[in-house]
């Protein structure tokens, strides 16, 4: 069984400032940090850190993409399906103030340069039963969904960042749908957790739905099956890539044929370890680190609340 992560890869430029730049103002940054990011790249690295052999597919810039390729190589993520294009790589310009506030400018760049020819070429390397993992930071999502389903690939979708176009996608083709509390509310138009769960189960009876609800914990829904897991109470340093880490370790546990309760717990533990460190890829733990953490820590009770 092969695993494909078809997704974004970004270069994040983080500027530390006393305050956000005002209109017409020029100020100096106290520090500049250049990191790899993007939900696709983060999920590929999370899968690799969890011991999964994963291929990343997408586009990077011809002039600046080597930085992203090098990051993926360093985590043993396959890159043969990444195409260099004549466009800057996707990137984010992040202002962080001394008070910890942030402001982000996102440029999609090469992430939105996928062609039908590239989609066909990538998918031709995968067959029935293989996993195809998607987010919403690349173009061509509907085409990938339909073509992957036609090949009987097992589709995982995290529709983040949420956009109105998500409502028009053939979500019934998705086997695993990952939603945080905001995305679940946007998809259903509801804010009651019980109503959201009922609506999702009614609309997607064959889909395995995973809800990540922040400090409330996480929920798995599939037909009449409902599993819940609390959180691991740890000091939060940086929540970047926590959701991507959760997704990667959950799917890695599924691939190991673990019970859903175990999948939720491992994913929650991995996300907890990720928020203890600054950064995205560099904060994602290894499978061994998560196993050791679970030996000595237990999740809190699931904090069921009526609204999210």
C-alpha positions as CSV (number, residue, x, y, z in Angstrom):
1,X,0.0,0.0,0.0
2,X,1.4,3.4,-1.0
3,X,0.7,6.8,0.4
4,X,0.4,10.0,-1.6
5,X,0.1,13.5,-0.1
6,X,-1.0,15.8,-2.8
7,X,-0.6,19.3,-1.3
8,X,1.0,22.6,-0.7
9,X,4.5,23.5,0.2
10,X,5.3,27.1,1.4
11,X,8.3,29.1,2.4
12,X,7.4,31.1,5.6
13,X,9.2,34.4,6.3
14,X,8.7,35.4,9.9
15,X,9.6,38.9,10.9
16,X,9.7,39.9,14.5
17,X,8.6,43.5,15.1
18,X,7.7,45.9,17.9
19,X,4.3,46.5,16.2
20,X,2.6,45.8,12.9
21,X,3.7,48.0,10.1
22,X,1.3,51.0,9.7
23,X,0.3,52.5,6.3
24,X,3.2,54.5,5.0
25,X,5.5,53.4,7.7
26,X,9.0,51.7,7.3
27,X,10.4,49.9,10.4
28,X,13.2,47.5,11.0
29,X,12.7,43.9,11.9
30,X,14.4,42.6,15.1
31,X,14.8,39.1,13.5
32,X,14.0,37.1,10.4
33,X,13.4,33.4,10.4
34,X,12.9,31.3,7.2
35,X,11.0,28.1,7.6
36,X,9.2,25.5,5.5
37,X,5.5,25.3,5.9
38,X,2.2,24.6,4.1
39,X,-0.4,22.1,5.2
40,X,0.6,19.6,2.5
41,X,4.3,19.6,3.5
42,X,3.4,19.5,7.2
43,X,1.2,16.5,6.7
44,X,3.8,14.7,4.6
45,X,6.4,15.2,7.3
46,X,4.0,14.1,10.0
47,X,3.4,10.9,8.2
48,X,7.1,10.3,7.7
49,X,7.8,11.1,11.3
50,X,5.2,8.5,12.2
51,X,7.1,5.9,10.2
52,X,5.0,6.0,6.9
53,X,6.7,5.9,3.5
54,X,5.0,8.9,1.8
55,X,5.3,10.6,-1.6
56,X,4.6,14.3,-1.8
57,X,3.1,15.7,-5.0
58,X,2.7,19.4,-6.0
59,X,4.6,22.3,-7.4
60,X,7.4,24.5,-6.2
61,X,9.2,27.4,-7.8
62,X,12.1,26.7,-10.1
63,X,14.2,29.4,-8.5
64,X,13.3,29.0,-4.8
65,X,11.9,25.5,-4.5
66,X,15.2,23.7,-3.6
67,X,14.7,24.9,0.0
68,X,11.4,23.1,0.2
69,X,12.7,19.9,-1.5
70,X,15.7,19.9,0.9
71,X,13.3,20.0,3.9
72,X,11.2,17.1,2.6
73,X,14.4,15.1,1.8
74,X,15.7,15.6,5.3
75,X,12.5,13.9,6.6
76,X,12.7,11.1,4.0
77,X,9.6,12.2,2.2
78,X,9.6,11.2,-1.5
79,X,9.7,14.1,-3.9
80,X,9.7,12.6,-7.4
81,X,6.2,13.9,-8.0
82,X,7.0,17.5,-7.2
83,X,7.3,19.7,-10.3
84,X,9.4,22.8,-10.6
85,X,7.5,25.6,-12.4
86,X,8.3,29.1,-13.6
87,X,6.5,30.8,-10.6
88,X,7.7,31.6,-7.1
89,X,6.9,28.9,-4.5
90,X,4.0,29.5,-2.3
91,X,5.0,31.6,0.7
92,X,3.8,33.5,3.7
93,X,5.0,36.8,5.1
94,X,4.4,36.7,8.8
95,X,4.6,39.7,11.2
96,X,5.0,38.8,14.8
97,X,4.9,41.6,17.4
98,X,6.6,41.7,20.8
99,X,3.1,41.0,22.3
100,X,2.9,37.8,20.3
101,X,0.2,39.0,17.8
102,X,0.7,37.9,14.2
103,X,-0.4,39.1,10.8
104,X,0.0,37.0,7.7
105,X,0.2,37.6,4.0
106,X,-0.2,34.4,2.0
107,X,0.8,34.0,-1.6
108,X,-0.3,30.8,-3.2
109,X,2.3,30.9,-6.0
110,X,3.3,27.5,-7.4
111,X,0.8,25.7,-5.2
112,X,-1.9,26.8,-7.7
113,X,0.0,25.8,-10.8
114,X,-1.1,22.2,-11.0
115,X,-2.2,21.0,-14.5
116,X,-4.5,18.2,-15.5
117,X,-1.5,16.5,-17.1
118,X,0.5,16.6,-13.9
119,X,-2.5,15.3,-11.9
120,X,-2.9,12.4,-14.3
121,X,0.9,11.6,-14.3
122,X,1.0,11.5,-10.5
123,X,-2.1,9.4,-10.0
124,X,-0.9,6.9,-12.7
125,X,1.8,5.8,-10.1
126,X,-0.9,4.8,-7.6
127,X,-3.5,2.0,-7.6
128,X,-6.6,0.7,-5.8
129,X,-6.2,0.7,-2.1
130,X,-3.5,3.3,-1.9
131,X,-4.0,6.5,0.2
132,X,-4.4,10.0,-1.3
133,X,-4.3,12.8,1.2
134,X,-5.5,16.3,0.3
135,X,-5.9,19.7,1.9
136,X,-7.3,23.0,0.4
137,X,-4.1,24.9,-0.4
138,X,-3.7,23.7,-4.0
139,X,-5.8,24.0,-7.2
140,X,-7.5,21.1,-8.9
141,X,-9.0,19.6,-5.8
142,X,-12.2,18.5,-7.5
143,X,-10.3,16.9,-10.4
144,X,-8.0,15.0,-8.0
145,X,-11.0,13.8,-5.9
146,X,-12.8,12.4,-9.0
147,X,-9.8,10.9,-10.6
148,X,-8.5,9.3,-7.3
149,X,-11.9,7.9,-6.6
150,X,-12.1,6.4,-10.1
151,X,-8.8,4.6,-9.4
152,X,-10.3,3.4,-6.1
153,X,-7.8,5.3,-3.9
154,X,-8.6,5.8,-0.3
155,X,-9.1,9.6,0.0
156,X,-8.4,11.7,3.0
157,X,-9.4,15.3,2.9
158,X,-8.7,18.2,5.3
159,X,-10.6,21.1,3.7
160,X,-8.5,23.8,5.3
161,X,-8.4,26.7,4.8
162,X,-12.2,26.5,4.3
163,X,-13.7,28.3,1.3
164,X,-17.2,28.3,-0.2
165,X,-16.0,26.1,-3.0
166,X,-15.7,23.2,-0.6
167,X,-19.5,23.1,-0.5
168,X,-19.5,22.1,-4.2
169,X,-17.0,19.4,-4.0
170,X,-18.0,15.7,-4.2
171,X,-17.3,15.1,-0.5
172,X,-19.1,11.7,-0.7
173,X,-16.0,10.4,-2.4
174,X,-13.9,11.0,0.7
175,X,-13.2,8.1,3.1
176,X,-11.7,10.2,5.9
177,X,-12.8,13.8,6.4
178,X,-10.9,15.9,9.0
179,X,-12.6,19.1,10.3
180,X,-11.7,21.4,13.1
181,X,-14.5,23.2,15.0
182,X,-14.6,26.2,12.7
183,X,-14.6,24.2,9.5
184,X,-17.3,21.8,10.9
185,X,-19.5,24.8,11.6
186,X,-18.9,26.4,8.2
187,X,-19.6,23.2,6.4
188,X,-22.9,22.5,8.2
189,X,-24.0,26.1,9.0
190,X,-24.6,24.9,12.6
191,X,-22.9,25.7,15.9
192,X,-24.3,23.0,18.2
193,X,-21.9,20.0,18.4
194,X,-24.7,17.5,18.6
195,X,-26.5,19.1,15.6
196,X,-23.2,19.2,13.6
197,X,-22.5,15.5,14.3
198,X,-26.1,14.5,13.2
199,X,-25.9,16.6,10.1
200,X,-22.5,15.2,9.0
201,X,-23.6,11.6,9.6
202,X,-26.8,12.2,7.6
203,X,-25.1,13.9,4.7
204,X,-22.0,11.6,4.6
205,X,-23.2,8.2,5.8
206,X,-20.2,6.3,4.3
207,X,-17.5,8.8,5.3
208,X,-15.4,8.5,8.4
209,X,-15.4,11.9,10.0
210,X,-12.8,13.2,12.5
211,X,-13.6,16.4,14.4
212,X,-10.8,18.2,16.2
213,X,-12.3,20.5,18.8
214,X,-9.3,22.2,20.4
215,X,-9.4,22.0,24.2
216,X,-12.6,19.9,24.1
217,X,-10.8,17.0,22.4
218,X,-11.6,15.0,19.3
219,X,-14.5,12.9,17.9
220,X,-14.7,10.1,15.4
221,X,-18.0,9.4,13.6
222,X,-18.9,6.7,11.2
223,X,-22.5,5.5,10.9
224,X,-23.6,4.5,14.4
225,X,-20.0,4.5,15.7
226,X,-18.9,7.4,17.9
227,X,-15.5,7.5,19.6
228,X,-14.1,10.5,21.6
229,X,-10.8,11.4,23.1
230,X,-9.8,14.2,25.4
231,X,-6.6,16.3,25.1
232,X,-3.2,15.9,26.7
233,X,-2.7,18.9,29.0
234,X,0.6,20.5,28.1
235,X,2.0,24.0,28.1
236,X,1.3,25.6,24.7
237,X,4.2,27.3,23.0
238,X,3.1,27.4,19.3
239,X,0.0,25.7,17.7
240,X,1.4,25.8,14.2
241,X,1.1,22.4,12.4
242,X,-0.7,20.8,15.4
243,X,-3.7,19.9,13.2
244,X,-1.5,18.6,10.5
245,X,0.4,16.5,13.0
246,X,-2.9,15.1,14.3
247,X,-4.0,14.1,10.8
248,X,-0.6,12.5,9.9
249,X,-0.4,10.4,13.1
250,X,-4.1,9.4,12.9
251,X,-3.7,8.1,9.4
252,X,-0.4,6.4,10.3
253,X,-2.2,4.6,13.1
254,X,-5.0,3.5,10.7
255,X,-2.3,2.1,8.4
256,X,-1.0,0.1,11.4
257,X,-4.6,-1.2,11.8
258,X,-5.0,0.2,15.3
259,X,-8.5,0.6,16.9
260,X,-10.0,4.0,16.4
261,X,-9.7,4.8,20.1
262,X,-6.0,4.2,19.8
263,X,-5.8,6.3,16.6
264,X,-7.4,9.3,18.4
265,X,-5.1,9.0,21.4
266,X,-1.9,8.7,19.4
267,X,-2.9,11.6,17.2
268,X,-3.8,13.7,20.2
269,X,-0.5,12.9,21.9
270,X,1.4,13.8,18.7
271,X,-0.4,17.2,18.5
272,X,0.3,17.8,22.1
273,X,4.0,17.3,21.6
274,X,3.9,19.6,18.6
275,X,2.5,22.5,20.4
276,X,5.3,22.3,23.0
277,X,7.8,23.6,20.4
278,X,8.0,26.6,18.1
279,X,7.7,26.2,14.4
280,X,5.9,23.8,12.0
281,X,7.9,20.9,10.6
282,X,10.6,21.1,13.3
283,X,7.9,20.7,16.0
284,X,6.5,17.4,14.7
285,X,7.6,14.5,17.0
286,X,8.7,11.0,15.9
287,X,6.6,7.9,16.4
288,X,8.9,6.7,19.2
289,X,8.6,10.0,21.0
290,X,4.8,9.8,20.9
291,X,4.8,6.2,22.1
292,X,7.1,7.2,25.1
293,X,4.8,10.1,25.9
294,X,1.7,7.9,25.9
295,X,3.4,5.5,28.3
296,X,3.6,8.3,31.0
297,X,0.6,10.5,30.2
298,X,-3.2,10.0,29.8
299,X,-5.6,12.3,28.0
300,X,-8.2,14.3,30.0
301,X,-11.8,13.3,29.9
302,X,-13.6,14.4,26.7
303,X,-15.1,17.9,27.4
304,X,-18.5,17.5,25.6
305,X,-20.1,20.9,25.1
306,X,-23.3,21.8,23.3
307,X,-21.8,24.5,21.2
308,X,-18.4,24.8,19.5
